[in-house]
């Protein structure tokens, strides 16, 4: 990032726009968009579990 800030920011904004589009699709389709790659499935399940635990810890 420090060496080539402009290139980094261009890639960052592409990912950000892609993520925004994906989030909009998930909202329209009821949050049931399946992951396709194994590592992404594992990551999605892990993040869901962490979010679940954090949410329930804050409720206690």
ZATORLUM-241688 format. One record per residue: residue number from 1; residue in three letters; z, x, y of N, C-alpha, C, CB in turn. Coordinates in pm, 1 decimal. Each point is the difference from the previous one (the first is absolute). Glycine has a CB too. Example, Ala and Ser with C-alpha at 12.3 -4.5 7.8 and 13.67 -1.06 7.14 Angstrom:
BEGIN
+-----+-----+----------+----------+----------+----------+----------+----------+----------+----------+----------+----------+----------+----------+
!   i !  aa !      n.w !      n.u !      n.v !     ca.w !     ca.u !     ca.v !      c.w !      c.u !      c.v !     cb.w !     cb.u !     cb.v !
+-----+-----+----------+----------+----------+----------+----------+----------+----------+----------+----------+----------+----------+----------+
!   1 ! ala !    780.0 !   1319.0 !   -569.0 !      0.0 !    -89.0 !    119.0 !      0.0 !     90.0 !    120.0 !    124.6 !   -189.2 !   -117.3 !
!   2 ! ser !   -196.6 !    154.2 !    222.3 !      6.0 !     82.0 !    119.0 !     73.0 !    -77.0 !    109.0 !   -214.5 !    118.4 !    -62.8 !
+-----+-----+----------+----------+----------+----------+----------+----------+----------+----------+----------+----------+----------+----------+
! end
This chain:
BEGIN
+-----+-----+----------+----------+----------+----------+----------+----------+----------+----------+----------+----------+----------+----------+
!   i !  aa !      n.w !      n.u !      n.v !     ca.w !     ca.u !     ca.v !      c.w !      c.u !      c.v !     cb.w !     cb.u !     cb.v !
+-----+-----+----------+----------+----------+----------+----------+----------+----------+----------+----------+----------+----------+----------+
!   1 ! unk !      0.0 !     82.5 !   -118.3 !      0.0 !    -82.5 !    118.3 !      0.0 !     87.3 !    125.1 !    120.3 !   -181.4 !   -125.5 !
!   2 ! unk !    -40.6 !    286.4 !    125.9 !     10.2 !     84.7 !    119.5 !   -127.7 !     78.7 !     25.6 !    244.7 !     17.4 !    -39.3 !
!   3 ! unk !   -313.5 !     21.0 !    -67.1 !   -121.0 !     81.8 !     16.8 !   -119.7 !    -81.8 !     45.3 !     86.1 !    152.3 !   -174.8 !
!   4 ! unk !    -98.1 !   -272.9 !    123.3 !   -116.2 !    -82.0 !     32.3 !     46.4 !   -143.9 !     24.1 !   -153.0 !    150.1 !   -138.5 !
!   5 ! unk !    214.5 !   -171.3 !    250.6 !     62.1 !   -128.8 !     30.8 !   -102.2 !   -112.7 !      5.5 !    176.6 !    120.9 !    126.5 !
!   6 ! unk !   -290.8 !    -95.4 !    -66.2 !   -101.2 !   -104.8 !     14.3 !    -48.7 !    -49.7 !   -136.5 !    -69.8 !    101.5 !    218.8 !
!   7 ! unk !     39.6 !     -9.6 !   -309.3 !    -44.5 !    -37.6 !   -134.2 !    108.7 !    -77.9 !    -73.3 !   -147.9 !    202.8 !     -7.4 !
!   8 ! unk !    271.5 !   -155.2 !     20.3 !    112.4 !    -68.6 !    -64.7 !     12.1 !   -143.4 !     51.2 !    119.8 !    220.1 !    -26.5 !
!   9 ! unk !   -126.7 !   -237.4 !    158.1 !     15.0 !   -133.5 !     57.4 !   -114.7 !    -92.4 !    -39.4 !    123.6 !    101.5 !    190.6 !
!  10 ! unk !   -245.9 !    -47.1 !   -202.8 !   -112.4 !    -82.6 !    -44.4 !     24.9 !    -51.8 !   -141.4 !   -157.0 !    132.0 !    146.8 !
!  11 ! unk !    201.6 !    -43.2 !   -235.4 !     29.1 !    -42.1 !   -137.5 !    117.5 !    -96.6 !     -3.1 !    -87.8 !    218.6 !    -85.7 !
!  12 ! unk !    187.7 !   -192.6 !    170.4 !    117.0 !    -87.9 !      5.8 !    -41.1 !   -140.9 !     41.3 !    146.2 !    196.7 !     56.7 !
!  13 ! unk !   -229.4 !   -207.7 !     46.2 !    -41.4 !   -132.2 !     47.7 !    -87.7 !    -70.8 !   -102.4 !     13.0 !     83.1 !    235.4 !
!  14 ! unk !    -93.8 !     -8.0 !   -311.3 !    -78.1 !    -61.9 !   -107.0 !     92.7 !    -58.9 !   -105.4 !   -188.5 !    161.4 !     41.4 !
!  15 ! unk !    292.5 !    -85.0 !    -79.8 !     96.2 !    -50.4 !    -98.3 !     75.9 !   -119.2 !     55.7 !     22.4 !    229.8 !    -97.2 !
!  16 ! unk !     11.8 !   -222.7 !    225.1 !     73.7 !   -109.0 !     63.1 !    -83.3 !   -127.8 !      0.9 !    123.9 !    166.0 !    142.3 !
!  17 ! unk !   -250.1 !   -154.8 !   -105.2 !    -88.4 !   -116.7 !      1.2 !    -19.7 !    -55.1 !   -140.1 !   -115.6 !     90.8 !    201.5 !
!  18 ! unk !    100.4 !     -1.7 !   -298.5 !    -15.2 !    -42.7 !   -138.3 !    125.5 !    -72.7 !    -46.5 !   -154.9 !    193.0 !    -44.5 !
!  19 ! unk !    270.6 !   -137.7 !     78.7 !    126.2 !    -63.1 !    -38.1 !     17.8 !   -136.2 !     64.5 !     98.1 !    225.4 !    -27.3 !
!  20 ! unk !   -140.9 !   -238.7 !    151.4 !     10.4 !   -128.5 !     69.3 !    -89.0 !   -104.1 !    -66.0 !     51.7 !    119.4 !    213.9 !
!  21 ! unk !   -172.1 !    -78.5 !   -250.4 !    -91.3 !    -91.4 !    -69.6 !     54.5 !    -41.3 !   -135.2 !   -191.0 !    105.8 !    117.7 !
!  22 ! unk !    247.7 !     -9.7 !   -189.5 !     57.5 !    -28.7 !   -130.8 !    117.6 !    -96.5 !     13.8 !    -72.8 !    226.6 !    -83.0 !
!  23 ! unk !    156.6 !   -204.2 !    184.0 !    114.9 !    -88.1 !     22.8 !    -45.9 !   -142.0 !     33.1 !    134.0 !    196.9 !     80.6 !
!  24 ! unk !   -240.0 !   -208.3 !     -2.1 !    -52.5 !   -132.7 !     33.7 !    -52.1 !    -70.3 !   -124.9 !    -59.8 !     81.5 !    230.3 !
!  25 ! unk !     -9.7 !     -7.1 !   -317.0 !    -48.6 !    -58.0 !   -125.7 !    115.8 !    -46.7 !    -86.9 !   -201.3 !    148.3 !     10.2 !
!  26 ! unk !    305.3 !    -67.1 !    -16.7 !    116.1 !    -36.9 !    -81.2 !     65.5 !   -126.4 !     54.1 !     36.4 !    241.4 !    -58.1 !
!  27 ! unk !    -30.6 !   -253.5 !    189.9 !     62.4 !   -118.6 !     59.8 !    -82.8 !   -124.6 !    -31.6 !     97.7 !    142.0 !    185.0 !
!  28 ! unk !   -228.9 !   -129.6 !   -176.8 !    -88.8 !   -113.5 !    -26.6 !      5.9 !    -41.1 !   -146.4 !   -150.0 !     75.6 !    185.3 !
!  29 ! unk !    154.3 !     23.4 !   -274.7 !     -5.1 !    -27.6 !   -143.6 !    137.7 !    -21.4 !    -62.6 !   -207.2 !    134.4 !     -8.0 !
!  30 ! unk !    311.5 !   -136.5 !     86.7 !    132.0 !    -28.2 !    -53.4 !     71.2 !    120.5 !    -58.7 !    -82.0 !   -224.6 !    -44.3 !
!  31 ! unk !     55.6 !    343.8 !     95.7 !     68.3 !    123.3 !    -40.5 !    -20.9 !     36.0 !   -146.7 !    167.9 !    -48.8 !    173.5 !
!  32 ! unk !   -280.3 !     10.0 !   -232.6 !    -25.6 !     29.9 !   -140.3 !   -124.8 !     85.2 !    -20.0 !    111.5 !   -213.3 !    -57.8 !
!  33 ! unk !   -130.8 !    314.4 !    139.4 !   -112.6 !     90.3 !    -17.5 !     42.9 !    108.5 !    -96.6 !    -90.3 !    -48.1 !    232.9 !
!  34 ! unk !     21.0 !     61.2 !   -344.8 !     39.5 !     95.0 !   -104.6 !    -38.7 !    143.2 !     37.2 !    -25.9 !   -181.6 !   -171.1 !
!  35 ! unk !    109.6 !    274.9 !    133.2 !    -31.8 !    142.2 !     13.1 !    -88.3 !     38.2 !   -118.5 !    219.0 !     50.7 !    123.9 !
!  36 ! unk !   -305.7 !     49.5 !   -106.8 !    -92.5 !     36.4 !   -106.9 !     30.2 !    133.9 !    -64.2 !   -168.8 !   -132.3 !    116.9 !
!  37 ! unk !    224.5 !    225.9 !    -43.2 !     25.3 !    132.5 !    -55.1 !    145.0 !      7.9 !    -46.8 !   -175.4 !    102.8 !    151.6 !
!  38 ! unk !    196.3 !    -34.8 !   -264.2 !    132.0 !      7.2 !    -60.5 !    107.8 !     53.0 !     91.6 !   -113.7 !     31.0 !   -211.8 !
!  39 ! unk !     83.4 !     77.5 !    284.9 !    102.1 !     55.8 !     88.7 !     32.0 !    -95.0 !    114.8 !    -77.8 !    229.9 !    -59.5 !
!  40 ! unk !    -20.1 !   -306.6 !    103.0 !     25.1 !    -97.3 !    106.9 !     82.7 !   -117.2 !    -51.4 !   -215.3 !     66.4 !    110.1 !
!  41 ! unk !    192.0 !   -105.1 !   -234.5 !     80.7 !   -106.1 !    -60.3 !    145.3 !     44.4 !     -6.6 !   -197.8 !    -80.8 !   -134.7 !
!  42 ! unk !    219.9 !    203.6 !     84.6 !    136.0 !     53.5 !     -9.4 !     64.9 !      7.6 !    137.5 !    -65.9 !    131.3 !   -202.9 !
!  43 ! unk !     -9.3 !    -84.0 !    301.0 !     53.2 !     12.0 !    135.7 !     33.2 !   -137.5 !     58.0 !   -133.7 !    210.5 !     32.6 !
!  44 ! unk !     46.9 !   -307.8 !    -53.6 !     24.4 !   -135.2 !     51.0 !    124.9 !    -60.2 !    -63.5 !   -246.3 !    -30.2 !     36.9 !
!  45 ! unk !    262.3 !     49.0 !   -167.7 !    118.5 !    -52.4 !    -67.9 !    126.6 !     69.5 !     48.6 !   -140.4 !    -53.2 !   -200.0 !
!  46 ! unk !    132.7 !    184.8 !    217.8 !    115.5 !     75.1 !     49.0 !     40.1 !    -47.5 !    139.4 !    -70.8 !    198.1 !   -137.5 !
!  47 ! unk !    -28.0 !   -210.7 !    226.6 !     29.0 !    -43.1 !    137.5 !     55.2 !   -142.3 !      2.6 !   -181.9 !    151.0 !     84.1 !
!  48 ! unk !    129.5 !   -237.0 !   -170.0 !     51.7 !   -136.2 !     -8.2 !    145.9 !      0.5 !    -43.6 !   -230.1 !    -84.4 !    -53.5 !
!  49 ! unk !    262.1 !    168.3 !    -45.3 !    138.4 !     10.9 !    -45.9 !     92.5 !     53.5 !    107.4 !    -85.1 !     35.2 !   -228.8 !
!  50 ! unk !     40.2 !     66.8 !    300.5 !     81.2 !     56.6 !    108.2 !     21.9 !   -104.6 !    108.6 !    -89.4 !    230.9 !    -49.2 !
!  51 ! unk !    -17.1 !   -300.5 !     88.6 !     11.4 !   -103.4 !    103.1 !     97.1 !   -109.5 !    -44.5 !   -235.7 !     48.7 !     75.8 !
!  52 ! unk !    225.9 !    -88.9 !   -201.8 !     88.8 !   -101.9 !    -54.9 !    145.5 !     45.0 !     11.0 !   -181.6 !    -75.1 !   -157.8 !
!  53 ! unk !    208.9 !    199.1 !    118.2 !    136.7 !     52.0 !      4.4 !     52.4 !     10.4 !    142.9 !    -46.1 !    126.0 !   -210.2 !
!  54 ! unk !    -36.4 !    -77.1 !    301.3 !     42.1 !     11.8 !    139.9 !     29.6 !   -138.3 !     58.0 !   -138.5 !    209.9 !     26.2 !
!  55 ! unk !     51.9 !   -305.0 !    -56.1 !     19.1 !   -135.9 !     50.7 !    132.4 !    -57.3 !    -48.8 !   -248.8 !    -33.4 !      5.4 !
!  56 ! unk !    276.7 !     49.9 !   -134.6 !    122.6 !    -57.0 !    -55.2 !    124.7 !     76.2 !     43.5 !   -132.5 !    -78.6 !   -194.2 !
!  57 ! unk !    120.3 !    208.0 !    222.0 !    114.2 !     74.8 !     52.3 !     34.0 !    -47.4 !    140.9 !    -63.4 !    198.8 !   -141.0 !
!  58 ! unk !    -39.2 !   -231.9 !    219.1 !     25.1 !    -45.1 !    136.9 !     58.8 !   -141.0 !      1.9 !   -188.2 !    145.0 !     80.0 !
!  59 ! unk !    164.6 !   -221.9 !   -184.5 !     53.3 !   -135.7 !     -8.7 !    147.9 !     -0.1 !    -38.7 !   -228.2 !    -81.5 !    -62.3 !
!  60 ! unk !    273.8 !    188.9 !     -0.3 !    139.8 !      6.0 !    -47.5 !     96.2 !     28.7 !    111.5 !    -80.7 !     76.6 !   -218.9 !
+-----+-----+----------+----------+----------+----------+----------+----------+----------+----------+----------+----------+----------+----------+
! end
